[in-house]
Amino acid sequence: MNEIFEQFPDTELFNYVILPLLIFCARIADVTFGTFRIVMVAKGQKLIAPILGFFEVGIWIIVMSKIMQSMDNWICIVAYAGGFATGNFIGLLIEDKIAMGIVKIQIITAIPAINLIQNLVESGYGITHHEANGANGKVSIIYSIINRKQIPIIIDMIGKHNPNAFYSIEDVKFVNKGIIPNNPVSRWRVGK
């Protein structure tokens, strides 16, 4: 990547347009790798995280060397900061689209959850259900472990059967046993 920077002569066009643009794009790349790497570390992906880290640091070192040489050029500094912000955004978008991993969804509803439970079970989801006392009376609590890609399907089911239900979603690093459907019935989800 250093060769890219060295191909251009030292002109105003290069110093105030091309160099900041290259710094911006390289910073997007290294922060995107970094953001995605952090997510992979949190999910215990022992192979992917180090590979991403290698590319992240390699790009960062090259960009930092150019920034240190251009400390008097405020456009390069703005490009560096803008690339950092944009890289975080893009890294999170990529991670969200890939939707790797599994999550636990907890649904709490004050109205009877029989139809929701039946729909979840018929669609192949494993659930655990119990009755409890909430701040305003009796509630039903439903737990399920699902693939992250299935979150929209479950949310659609909740909206159809218990639209005022409270639900929370947490990342799960490891599951020993259970029912986690790979291809649940997706009749409630319209293609996106």
Secondary structure, DSSP 8 states (H G I E B T S, - for coil): -HHHHHTS-S-HHIIIIIHHHHHHHHHHHHHHHHHHHHHHHHTT-TTHHHHHHHHHHHHHHHHHHHHHHTTT-HHHHHHHHHHHHHHHHHHHHHHHHH--SEEEEEEEESS--HHHHHHHHHTT---EEEEEEETTEEEEEEEEEEEGGGHHHHHHHHHHH-TT-EEEEEEES---S----SS---TT----
